[in-house]
């Protein structure tokens, strides 16, 4: 499909001449004034606008401002017979991509349009990627309505806009990296890098180089200078997972970065200043490690400016039906399975299971059950024996206090999705991973309006 280009000029010969020159590669639309251009854009979005600067009524600069205040934004190029530096600067300040004088050099115009459209495509791609990241890692994806999780959400909202160092503590699989992503996404650093380092996955000899970089010849195999993660995350957020595993030598250097916001690469002498926010996570008791001498006490206090402790899943059982329903819908969609949900006895066993692997274990188990079940519901037979038996041994007489059924969980998720998008059903359905038609059916089932 050809890119759409709108040519705006009060001189008919100029409009039609440019149209003839560009029609081979572009879908051309014409307007004789700023007002007629705006009216056309209401009905036909375009990729680029070529507009004369001096026109009766609305001039080209005003038109560019009006166009760029809308969505989607085309790229704009100003054309004029009265070119000067001041006008060009004013045009760029108002958001124009470029500025060309008349008579227009058609070869240069082709080049300018091609580059402008490539720039717009790249900007659209980046915007979509940021939106996808926000959808994947925003706080709405940290599921929980229990009191412990509401306290976590309150802390995230309060701390995210600051540059304070945050220490996230919690058992393995509780979602510490999701919280780190949410802190970044909700911060002014959102459009800058988020870089994660899993400290336990790197040998001690490589971790320091990975964090701080090295100069050429700093050690055997260092054939060229390399930036570390602190430099790459400059202006953004650096997430250090399993920080309790870093060796003492690296702890010393990390302490200095937190105190001074500067460091040297391995083998280098030049100090490098960075504005990197540090978020660390651990499943160990760093305070106890510091008291026992296994972790620097001064570094612990530098890391522990704000602490967020994630509760294990066994301490927030109210959230288990919500999590089950969320991953059930996700994996049904991904695997093209048309399933109806969980039977009551299967749901009961899953609620009472201890979940030593927390949310990560729950997520993997739901995927397994969705893929392997032969019926149209996940039954107790589909629940692995160790989960079923463990849940049965911990079951207490009567219903679990505070627990909700799958239907209640589904109703809560729909209500939350609608609230998140101010009642917009299309966006709510997208967040839930279901079609708009399915959402309408669910709204009728639950009596929601």
Buried (B, 14 or more C-beta within 10 A) or exposed (E): EEBBBBBBBBEEEBBBBBBEBBEEEBBBBBBBBBBBBBEBBEEEBBBBBBBBBBBEEBBBBEBBBBBBEEEEBBBBBBBBEEBEEEBBEBBEEBBBBBBBBBEBEEEEBBEBBEEBBEEBEEEEEEEEEEEEBBEEBBBBBBBBBBEBBEEBBEBBEEBBEBBEBBBBBBBEBBBBBBBBBBBBBBBEBBEBBBBBBEBEEBEEEEBBBBBBBBBEEBEEEBEEBBBBBBBBBBEBBBBBBBBBBBEEEBBEBBBBBBEEEEBBBBBBEEEBEBEBBBBBBBBBEBBEBBEEEEBBEEBBEBBBBBEBEBBBBBEBBBBBBBBBBBBBBBBBBEEEEEBEBBBEEBBBBBBBBBBEBBBBBBBEBBBEBBEEBEEEEBBBEBBBEEBBEBBEEEBEEEEBEEBBBBBBBBBBBBBBBBEBBEEEBEBBBBBBBBEEEEBEEBBEEBEEE
